[in-house]
Amino acid sequence: MHLTDEQLNEYLDNETTERPQLEAHLSNCSDCTARLTALQSLFAELDALPEVELTHSLREASLWDATRFAPQPNLTPQLPRWLTLTATLQAAFALIILLVAAPFVAEVLPPIELPSLTETLLQLQAQWLAWLKLFSALELPALPQIPTFEISSLLLTLTVVGVSLLWLVGNGLLLRKPIR
């Protein structure tokens, strides 16, 4: 187990209470001794560097200089105008395509007959009463059957491909112009 950099720094600064143990380890470990020697030479080089006087004092900086570094709370990030316009046009174009494609998709899909609102409410009421009766007898209710729709795999594949192409073209147009 080698000594950590923190232990070596504390040893050099005479800030450690484990000095005898560290010296015993250093006498047996050439890797840690080499690291200690490198740290000693680094600190010697740092001590040999000349003192450089600063050209500006931060305390004497004018108020204008100090405000340069203050956070600006009123700045709100905004997208470039072209990017906002492109995203809006892309959304409008997608909505138009969906509205135009809806009648064609409705012709391809089998007709779905939906019950009237009155029938639906009566079925819900009957189901609710049946559930209350079952719960009062501490029996678990049977879950209602969920209707399944059969969609051909070709139609599903064409829909996924079409939406993906529309997405790719829209984003290609969106990202065509580089951000400045």
C-alpha positions, 0 to 999 in steps of 0.5 A: 500500500503506497502513501497518498499525495495528501500524506506526502504533502503533510510529511513535507509540511511537518503537519502529520502525526504519523511521521515515524510510520511514514518514514518507515514506509519511505525507507522500504518503498522506492516508489513513494520515495521517488514521489516524495523527491519529485514533490520536494523538487517541485516545491523548490522550483516554485520557491525559486520563482521570482515574485511578480507584482500585479499590474492591477489591483482588484481593490482599486478597480473602478465600479465599471470593472466590478460590474463587468463580472456581476451576474446579469439577472435580466438576460433570458436565453432566446432562440434565434428568430430563424430557428423559432420560425422554422420550428413553427413552420415545421409544426404547422406543416406536420399538422397540415399533413395530418389533416390531409392524410386523415381521410385517406387513413380513414378509408384504409382502416376498417370502420369503427362503430362507437356506441352513443353517449347514452349507451356508454353511460348506461353500460358504465352505470351497470358496470358500477352497480355490478362492481358495488355488488361484488365488493359488498360480497368481498369478491373480486370483480371480473375485469371488462374485456378491452376491445382489440383493433386489428391493424395490418402490419403493412399499414403499421409499417407504412405509418411508422416509415412515413412519420419517421421520414417526415420527422427526419425531413423536418429536422433536416430543414431545421438544422440546415442553417448553422447556429451563429 
